[in-house]
Amino acid sequence: MQASALDGVGAASAKPRTVLRLLLLPLVIFAGMGLSVEAGLLGPLGVQVGHLWATLSIFGVGSAILFLLLLFSGRQKGPALTDLPRWQLIGGFLGPMYVVVLTLATPHIGIAMTMIAILSGQVGKSVLIDHFGWFGTARKRVNAERWIALALIMVALVLIARG
C-alpha cells in the first residue's frame, strides 16, 4: 500500500494501516448485513405500529444501548455541542430519515431492492465526497475503476428491479 502525500503518513505506518483495513473490512461487511436484517425487522414493525413509531423504537433501543456502553466504557470527554460547527450535527437528522425511508420502502419494494437502492445512493454520494474532499475528508479522485464500480451497482439495481 502506498501512502499518499495528502495523509502525511510515511511508509513505516503503511503495514499497520493495511492490517487495520483488512480487519475492518469484514466488520463493515457484517454491519452492512445488519442493515438488511434491520430492514427486514423494520418493515413489518412499521406496518404493525406505524412507521414513525417503529423508527422511534429502533432509535430508543439504540440510544439505550449506547448509553449503557458509555456508562460502562470508562471516563470519556463529553460532547461540546456548542463548539461544533452546526453542519456536523446534520447526521442527527439524516439517521432517522434513513430509517423512516427504510421502514416505508421495505414492505413495498422488498429488502433486496431497498438495500441495493440504498447502496447505489451511498456509493454515488461517497464517490463525490471522496472526490471533492467534502466534510474534511481526504480527497480521492474518481478514477475509471470507481466509475465502473458505480455503473455495476446501477446495473445491479436495474436487474433486481426487473427480477
N, C-alpha and C positions, 0 to 999 in steps of 0.2 A: 504494500500500500504506500502511496506517495503522499507526503504531507504537502498541503498547498501553502502558498505564500500568504493567503488570506487568514488562515487559522493560526499561524505563527508557531506551529508545533514542529519540532525537529524530528529527525529520523529515529532518535533514541526512544521516543514515545510511540512510534508507529506500531510496534508489535503489541503493546498493551491495548492500544485502540482497536487493532484488528481482532484481538481476542474478545474484547468487550462487545464489539459489533457482532461477532459470532455467537456470543452468549445472549445478546439482546434480541437477535432476530427471531429465534424460536419463541421467546417470551411475547414479542409483539404479534407473531402469528397466532399464538394461543389467545391473546387478548382479542384479536380480530374474530376468532372463533366464538369467543364470549359474546361479541356483539350480535352474532347470528342467533345464539341462544336467547339473548335479551330480546331480540325482535320476535322470536317465537313465543316468548312469555308475554311480552307487552301487547301484542295484537289481540289475543283473546282477553287479556285483562282489561284492555281499553274497551272492548265490546261489552264486557260484563259491568264495569263500574264507571265507564266514561273515560275518554282519552286524557283529559286533564287530571282526573283523579289517579289514573294509572301512572302518569308521569310524576305526579306529586309523591305517590307511594314509593316509586323507584328512587327518587331523589331523597326521600325521607330515610329509607333504609340505607342508602349510600352515605348520607350525612351522618347517621348514627354510627356506621362502621368507621368512617373517617374520624369521628370524634373519639371513639374507643382507641383507634390506632394512635392518635395524637396523645391521648391520655396516658397510654402505656409505652410510648416510644421515648420517653425521657424529655428533658427540658429542651425546648426549641424556642428560637426567636419568633415571637408572634408577628402577625402581619401588620404592616404600617400602611393601611389602605390610603391614608391621606397623602402619603409620599409617592404613591404610584401614579403614573400617567393614567388618566381615565380610560383611554383606549385599551389598556391591558385588562380591564375588567369586562370587556365585551364577551369573554368566554362564559361569564355568568348568565348571559342572555342566550348565547349560541347553544350551550349544552341542553337546556330544557327545550329549546325549539327543535333541536335534532331529535330528542326523544319523543316529542309530540308528533313530529312528522313520521317517525318510525312507527309509533303506535297507530297512527291513522292509516298509513300506507300498507303495512304488512297484511292485514286481513283482506285487502282488496287485490293486491298485486303479488302476494306471496313473499316468502322470506328471500328466496334466491334473487328475484327481481329487485326487491328493496335493497339488498346488500350490494348487488352489482351496480345499481344506480348510485348508491351512496359512495361506493368505491370510485366510480368514474368521476363524481364530483370532487372527492377528496384528492385523487391523484391529479386531476386537472388543475385545481387550485394550488395544490402543493408544488407542482412544476412551476407555476407562476411565482409563488412565494420564494422558492429556491432561486429562480432565475433573476428576480429583481432584488433579492435580499430583504424582503419586507419584514417588518416586526423585529428587526435587529438580528436576523439570521444570516449565516454565511451565504454568500452568493455562489450558486452552482448553475452555470449557464445551461440552457436547454440544448442538448445535442441530439443527434439523429436517433440514438438508442432510446432516449426519453420520449421523443415524438412517436416512435414505433410502439413503445410500451403503452402510451396513452391511446394510440389507434387500436391496439389489440384489445384493450379494455372496452373501448367503444364497440368493437366487433362482438365481444362477449355480451355486452348489453343488448345489442340487436338480436343475437342468437337466442339468448334467454327469453327475450320478449316474444320472439316468434315461436319458441318451443312449447 
